Amino acid sequence: MSRRRAYRSKMRILADMMRAIQSEGEEGAGPTKILYQANLSHDRLTQYLEELVEKELVLESGDGESGRVYSLTEKGREFLREFVKMEKFSEAFGIEI
């Protein structure tokens, strides 16, 4: 019997996006890098990036020539730290988030 692939929760997707941004360091990450590392469609990427910027977890910068670049705000780094704690806690009890 084949096992169905579990879908990621919205929180997990947002955390994956933020990890992709964090992995690029202080200079931030472009949309393509985030799209590939977080394994998202372009539509979902755009939707979730807008939400992260709106909630002030991610900062959007860049001009028309170099394109957009996204970096984590302090609030975003704090969210990611707390998410990792919650992830470890839930895994200890066998619960997926």
C-alpha positions in Angstrom: 0.0 0.0 0.0 1.5 3.4 -1.0 1.7 6.1 1.6 0.2 9.4 0.6 2.5 12.4 0.8 1.4 14.8 3.5 0.8 18.4 2.6 2.7 21.1 4.4 0.8 23.4 6.6 0.8 27.1 5.8 3.0 27.8 8.9 5.5 25.2 7.6 5.6 26.8 4.1 6.2 30.3 5.6 9.0 28.9 7.8 10.5 27.1 4.7 10.4 30.4 2.9 12.0 32.3 5.8 14.7 29.6 6.1 15.5 30.0 2.4 15.9 33.8 3.0 18.0 33.2 6.1 20.3 30.8 4.2 21.4 33.7 2.0 22.6 35.7 4.9 22.5 39.5 5.3 22.2 40.2 1.6 18.9 38.4 1.4 17.4 36.2 -1.3 15.7 36.8 -4.6 12.3 35.3 -5.5 13.7 32.5 -7.6 16.0 31.3 -4.8 13.1 31.3 -2.4 10.8 29.6 -4.9 13.2 26.7 -5.5 14.3 26.2 -1.9 10.7 26.3 -0.5 9.4 24.2 -3.4 6.5 26.6 -4.3 4.6 27.6 -7.4 5.1 31.2 -8.5 1.5 32.2 -7.5 1.9 30.8 -4.0 5.3 32.4 -3.6 3.9 35.8 -4.5 0.9 35.4 -2.2 3.0 34.3 0.8 5.8 36.9 0.2 3.1 39.6 0.3 1.8 38.3 3.6 5.3 38.0 5.1 6.1 41.6 4.1 2.7 42.8 5.4 3.3 41.1 8.7 6.8 42.7 8.9 8.5 39.4 9.1 10.3 40.0 5.8 11.7 43.2 4.2 11.4 43.7 0.5 14.1 45.8 -1.2 15.8 46.3 -4.5 15.2 48.3 -7.7 14.1 47.5 -11.2 17.6 46.6 -12.4 18.7 44.2 -9.8 15.2 42.9 -9.0 13.6 42.3 -5.7 15.5 41.0 -2.7 14.0 39.7 0.6 15.6 39.7 4.0 14.4 38.7 7.4 13.5 41.5 9.9 14.3 41.0 13.6 10.7 40.0 14.0 11.1 37.4 11.3 14.3 36.0 12.9 12.4 35.8 16.2 9.5 34.0 14.6 11.9 31.5 13.0 13.6 30.8 16.3 10.3 30.2 18.1 9.1 28.0 15.2 12.1 25.8 15.5 11.4 25.4 19.2 7.8 24.5 18.5 8.9 22.1 15.8 11.3 20.2 18.2 8.6 20.2 20.9 5.9 18.7 18.6 8.3 16.1 17.2 9.1 14.9 20.7 5.4 13.9 20.9 5.1 12.6 17.4 2.9 15.5 16.2 3.5 17.1 12.8 3.0 20.8 12.4 
